[in-house]
């Protein structure tokens, strides 16, 4: 099996690199499955720009040429395009001993993260249309973000141990990570809202993080 996966494109945000994703999509070999690992859309109720609608339409059209699986993230769990064509919408997806899931379920219910959510709502109320402010703000407090990140990885590892997975592939944290904890490999593909851009390559059981050539 040949598969590539990305997460956190956040179409609808002004930081989304939709054009770069279209270039990436058109360059994929025809025998490659595409797995969209959550938060491809920034906000389900926000109208997308013409450019971002073009990207969604391209993804839907591509489903006639290759298998496309879309796992729901916290931003797009209920989102379905007007014409989804053959896209498969699932909460998580597995192949062999590798599990792909967005990863928001592993974020600890930490009081300070709740505070970030409240700041985000204030930010929106000030008419600044960018729901990525929570993570952007969290990244500026290294100690706190390291705590959130480590607890999120620990929960993902426990999930893998309970279900017999050797590799967990997630998004959500907007940080590229490739680490092994207690024999479980945890990979985070980062986001497509800032450079450099990364994707995961799964070929005949070999899992690798790769950088996108823009």
Beta strands, then each sheet from edge to edge (+ up, - down):
strand 1: 2-6
strand 2: 33-37
strand 3: 68-71
strand 4: 88-90
strand 5: 93-95
strand 6: 98-100
strand 7: 167-170
strand 8: 176-181
strand 9: 184-189
strand 10: 198-203
strand 11: 206-211
sheet 1: 4+ 3+ 2+ 1+ 10- 11+
sheet 2: 5+ 6- 7- 9- 8+
end
